[in-house]
Amino acid sequence: MGRGVRGSNAAKRQREPTPSKTPRALKKTCPNPPSPCASSVRKTTTQVAIKYPSQMLARVCESEEEPVVKCIVLKKWKEAASHILKHKLLQEEIKAGIIQFMQEECEALCLRKNDFILWRSKPADLKSFSFQGLRDDLHRLAPFLLAIFTCVSNENHFAACTAAAIAVRGRQPRLAALSYYINTILQYGGAKKSVFNRLSRLSITTSHDKAIKKQRELALDSRAEFQQFRGCSRDTGLLEASQSLEDLHLSDENSTTAPREEDCCVACPSYSIIMDNLDFFVHTHNQSTSRSNKSIHWIHHIAVRDRIPTHHISNIKPTTDIQQYNLNLSLPWRNTQASMRREFIVLATRMLTKHMDVFESFGETVVHHIPHLYSSQMSTLSTDFPLGPFFKDENQKNDLADVMRQIQQE
């Protein structure tokens, strides 16, 4: 047994070793295979040649410059501008050029000789101030600046003009016409002093002291304008004109011809004095015997020009003698009844469309104002002249008498 085992082991040792696996052939591939259509695509280059008197220089444009130069040569300005804005180095140069261009426009706005609207802050100029005039002046002197603010405000012209005016005032504080305009709005709303002091730091308004000073100038200008209006009425011969019109009306009893309304408006301007009370109540934080709550009562008066003059009507004598007057003329005739019927129809249609849902759809076709002889004159705005307050109490008889006496003297 032992020999047999030893013999088999020796036979195994005498065998040749098992050969290794045959290696596979390597793949014959190229690391970067060429595209099948590479031979048909031709890479273009852009070359710029600059010819000087002494020499000529030629330069091949880089990849970032090539589309810019190509579009400029082909006069594709919109595409050229788009490529220029994508160029990083050109972006900074364009930004610097735009800033320089805006600097020049702002300097033109700040020059007094260019007569920019924000320079004009006198009372007469403030009364004629308008956003359309501000926009026209910005378009005349700084169109690029106006275009930028218009783009930022999404075509809101009021916001664009306001933002441009506030920004320019930060550069030149004396461009304050819009600030005074905003002052009047805040003063009308009863804004406090702290509001003006805070907004003045933002160049939106002026200081509170300047706002009060300008308000007094506006009041004095209104009084001077009213004095000029009264002077014109005297110069045109108000007394003589009224007397002549009265004589014309009373000279012939059978004549019913009245003077033309245009002549009355031109030759005989008239006005009315209107008074209104101003009431304030001042609360005192720390009350004492010397300091208590105050109830203030003042009187404000304005002069309003009459839109329809009545100088052709006599204030001394009646149009006819009362003893010879026929009472039948006071009774309503057929034309009066027809006129009243037409007016009642208008009033009825208003009530029907207002209180009954069935007729509500006809509300737009209803006559809301009955036309009359002076409809065109009464539809215009009144011309008023603020004359300032009287520091008097209208509830006191003595104060009211003093006010009437002072108005009569003026």
Steps between C-alpha positions, in 0.01 A plus 500: 500500500775732590683445175200566291448833663853605460493406133195713421645804668819469298298479180325818585823679564635396161208653304546828315332804650163608360549781248335840579208644308574653166474882530238669283601733228481870589219711341638711225310824569594864486463700828336799319320376193436764236142602432363367175398848391809680626649527161193683365495778772741787445608715795484871414726767641455876510800712420522877538745702295598854602679699234724785619690735269824323585385143553205264516419284798292184480358320800284193544211562739458281805192290565333766722576787262415320176115525517520867599726594208307285255164657591645852478642431153170354385314798661292278726488760777251327728697174502824694541365679806383168645848348457666812641293477819610139544867594481629536857764764429271699271226499767714703739596747227136541393398559862765770536387664175134500607590658834701769324211568261257532792742732677488735203119495492478568874738794464275636224202479737689685774600791275279800568523625143321189365184614683407161646149502648620398847693828523175698483360501854331841517130508596387572144717215368375254761140573403576402140714196591402176326649154458462530124726807505749314720504206260546727199798671664656167596456379143658822372805506730547141621328249268729212598438557872125516441512177298673318787246613761213423262633147454544450875145626572347276230382791281343686794578858395389659828724273703788544254483881509467506879793265550718697257415832670579363847826347379613820330415707808745284695761642265374862502279594803368813328307290247208502742186575295366145540589504870292815551221334304510202738515742794160645410347151486638410844397834648148455365489158669622644832844339511708579807841662518676167558368372165668785312825461692521130417398526137733795441795272574384282211478807270126441463388819674664812637539576867198605700622860530537537123161341446332754730689785336389390153142466621506863614641606162216320325246674723652843436511429127130411503421827677712696252328323210162595645611862537607495136165353403319779686728759338415367155131527575548863601717579198240365261243734647288272718285784634446662164424170335241403761335842476490487123352152508239614752409798284478275200261273684278777644502754220248318286220323683393311191850369426584158646844469343769427759872555442704214372642273764849511345508879540403470865771242566768718343401846613344429841673221696349452843577283800362383832669475841440162665588430864542167675590411857817314601467314830788338691522329836847484656550239773753587769696205639571657840209720598535772759331824595706684240495226234177331403330360192430760234203529265606722210252656257627694199341633183633429151377709208544470124392704200316309225449649157142491378467273200175667393504881541177676590595863440222540246248453783434815701546500878317835539179487297277205401466403138133616503286715727328291766176699468481431129605137523252247365459205736405276210867504396588311820263212426650191330417488131511203267871537430570505875293190557675322211838591642402372846371177343834439326687555826267268693564230240875533559453482877273195467752314284770563760287353777397198291855404404628563852239319711361232266725215392303438182599840357853501635646411159374835361701700754760605243240656269333712769553877494680574828511875453215691344643735233425868530602832346829522692602133501828561319602780739406312816683185388838680515712524813471808716784749517570564867758709683590387855528812715625341820351451847370745759601407852151579622210293633187522286288403802598825670308802380788742548743278307255451216440875481876559481529250219221660299649844558846385380355334190310816420815711536704268278 
